[in-house]
């Protein structure tokens, strides 16, 4: 069975005023402008954050992390920078580092459910399923209709062989996001338990 957990990317959509070009950080000219401004004012955390955002858009995760390290050096309480850093570490497969970053994000944003969901992904990648489940439960407590986290919790229960708990998450999820609910019940069916709790029939 292929277990696929979902994390929420830190990428955001830009609000573009009328007459302006969208995605302003994707061009070489803007990249050069940001680098120039950083040279002029290397202690501006917002400039480093913009640079990190550009690297993220181009999947340059190592460079993104380095820029974000400068952000938190200048603004240690910027929790969202730690969140983006953790996501970048996860993309690189550096899950221990991701866990450390997400924990720092949570220190400054203790009520942000996304941080707990993404922390759970890192735990899961390291086989720490109990920690994964605990983190996802925290995310669900903060946001009961958080569809991605509920799907991930169902998948984590399947890792533990707890199909009935996974089925409970499916029953909740189908009232929130039918697409994710369908994906989850397919995984449950593949494990031999149908939507009503009966063993899967042969095909």
Residue pairs with C-beta under 8 A, 6 or more apart in sequence:
1 158
1 187
1 190
1 191
3 155
3 158
3 159
3 187
4 155
5 120
5 121
5 124
5 152
5 155
5 156
6 148
6 151
6 152
6 180
7 87
7 90
7 117
7 118
7 121
7 148
8 114
8 117
8 118
8 148
9 87
10 56
10 80
10 83
10 84
10 87
11 56
11 57
14 22
14 23
14 24
16 22
23 57
24 30
25 31
25 34
25 50
25 53
25 54
25 57
26 54
26 57
26 58
30 54
31 54
34 47
34 50
34 51
34 54
35 51
37 44
37 47
38 44
38 47
38 48
38 51
41 47
43 74
44 74
45 70
45 71
45 74
45 75
45 78
48 67
48 68
48 70
48 71
48 74
49 67
49 68
49 71
49 78
49 81
51 67
52 64
52 65
52 67
52 68
52 71
52 81
52 84
55 61
55 63
55 64
55 67
56 64
56 84
56 88
59 91
61 88
61 89
61 91
61 92
62 88
62 92
64 84
64 85
64 88
65 85
65 88
65 89
65 92
68 81
68 82
68 84
68 85
68 88
69 85
71 78
71 81
72 78
72 81
72 82
72 85
72 104
75 81
77 108
78 108
79 104
79 105
79 106
79 107
79 108
79 109
79 112
79 115
80 105
80 109
82 101
82 102
82 104
82 105
82 108
83 101
83 102
83 105
83 109
83 112
83 114
83 115
83 118
85 101
86 97
86 98
86 99
86 100
86 101
86 102
86 105
86 115
86 118
86 119
86 122
87 98
87 118
89 95
89 97
89 98
89 101
89 122
90 98
90 118
90 121
90 122
90 125
93 125
95 122
95 123
95 125
95 126
96 122
96 126
98 118
98 119
98 121
98 122
99 119
99 122
99 123
99 126
102 115
102 118
102 119
102 122
103 119
105 112
105 115
106 112
106 115
106 116
106 119
109 115
111 142
112 142
113 138
113 139
113 140
113 142
113 143
113 146
113 149
114 139
116 135
116 136
116 138
116 139
116 142
116 149
117 135
117 136
117 139
117 146
117 148
117 149
117 152
119 135
120 131
120 132
120 133
120 135
120 136
120 139
120 149
120 152
120 156
121 132
121 152
123 129
123 131
123 132
123 135
124 132
124 152
124 156
124 159
129 156
129 159
129 160
132 156
132 159
133 153
133 156
133 157
133 160
136 149
136 152
136 153
136 156
137 153
139 146
139 149
140 146
140 149
140 150
140 153
143 149
145 176
147 173
147 176
147 177
147 180
148 180
150 169
150 172
150 173
150 176
150 180
151 169
151 173
151 177
151 180
151 181
151 183
151 184
153 169
154 165
154 166
154 169
154 170
154 173
154 184
154 187
154 188
155 166
155 184
155 187
157 163
157 165
157 166
157 169
158 166
158 187
158 188
158 191
163 188
163 191
163 192
163 193
164 193
164 197
166 184
166 187
166 188
166 191
166 193
167 188
167 193
167 195
167 197
169 184
170 181
170 184
170 185
170 188
170 195
173 180
173 181
173 184
174 181
174 185
185 195
188 194
188 195
189 195
189 200
190 200
191 200
192 199
192 200
193 199
193 200
194 200
194 201
